[in-house]
Amino acid sequence: MLRIAVAGVSGRMGKIIVEAISKTDGVEVGAATVRPNSPALGQEVGGMCGLPVLDVCAVDNLGEALGDFDVLIDFTSPAATIEHIETCIGAGKKMVIGTTGFTDDQKQTIAEASKKIPIVFAPNMSIGVNLCLKLLEQAAKVIGEESDVEIIEAHHRHKKDAPSGTALKMGEVIAQALGRDLDEVAVYGREGQTGARDGKTIGFESIRAGDIVGDHTVMFAGDGERIEITHKSNSRMTYAAGSVKAAQWLQDKKKGLYDMQDVLGL
């Protein structure tokens, strides 16, 4: 039985990850964390998530539960995830990271950590989104040079980073397929007298409203026609189920940095 620790168990994603684990054969919740001083500290996790009793209580320090899990699933915050990485390195624990909003230095920390422990790091764990990434790569190679590329994403009002990690990943995939550096060609929003569009740029627009789980549309617009590749998430369960699948996939890995493309064999 694979034992999974869930970071940020009292949050929206944490609770759904616990539910996803409960629906998956061969895995169980071994540990769960909450923020220091959280009202959920010490609570039984099953009851907190509206599930049968799991005999696991939330702790505020991952180090207190090192003997209770094999893989950590983390969808918390960049600062918390970096702290968890150090703990997991010291204990030789595997990690699945779905947190977004990392700085370049923090991403480098993850890369360095993967030389010691196995990590699946992906801005989006959805199987559908990762299939879209493959389609975007193919579309960029076929029509990208003749098209203006725009990425439009929408999320709930509580999301703290923009553009979304998924949108940025889509931009990276397209830029790489076209031999461009996303840092040099990305344009984030437009206002005022911007002038004519540079055909080499990749545009991003972000919407934050209501309870939108996650919508992403990539537009390849040429003369006389355009192609749009769209993915819409109606439930966070798509991300949670993908993260559990990633945790299972890591069981025989010793070290290395992977993403959902690796997990899904894409």
C-alpha positions, 0 to 999 in steps of 0.5 A: 500500500502506497502511503501518501502525505497531503500538504495543505489538507484543509484547503480546496485542493487538499480535501479533494486530493484526500477524496481522490486517494480514497477512491484509488486502489493501492493507496492511502492517506498516511499523513497530512499537514496544515499551516501553523496555527490553523484551526484544522490542526489536530483534526481527523482528516477523514472527518475534515474532508467529509469521508469515513475516519482515516485515523490520520490527524493533521500536523503543522510540521511535515517532519513530525510525520516522516515515518507515515508516508512514502510520497508527498503531494503538494499544492500549497504555496511556493514558500511552503513547498520549498520548505517541504522539499528540504524535509523530503530530501533529508528523509528520502521521500518522493514528491508530487508538486502541483504548486504554481507561482515559483520564481526562477530561483525556486524552480532551480531549487526543485531541479537541484532537489531532483538530483537526490529524490524523484519529483513530478513537477507539473503546473497542471496534473489534468490528463486532458491538459497534458494531452492539449500540451502535446496537441499544441506542440504539434500545432505550433510545428505545423502552423505556428510560424504563420500564426499569431499565438494568443493564450487566454486563461480564466480562474477563480477569484482566489487564485494568486498568480497570473498568468496561470502555471498552465498557461505559462507551460503552454507558452513554453511548449509553443515557444520551444517548438518554434525555437523561441525564448518565451522570456523574450517573446511573451506579452502579458496583457495590452493597454493603450497605444501598443502599435502593430502586433509583432508576429513573433510574440506570444500573448497572454490574457488572464481573467480572475472571476467567480468560482471558475475552476480553470479554462485555457484557450490557445489561439493560432490566428492566421490570415483567413482562418484560426485554430483554437485549442481549448480545455475547461475544467469543471472540477478540481478532481481532474487535478487531484486524480492526476496527482495520485496517478503521478504518486503511483508512477513514482514508486519505482523511481530513485531520483529525477525531475519528471512532469505529467508528460512522463507519467502519461507516456506522452 
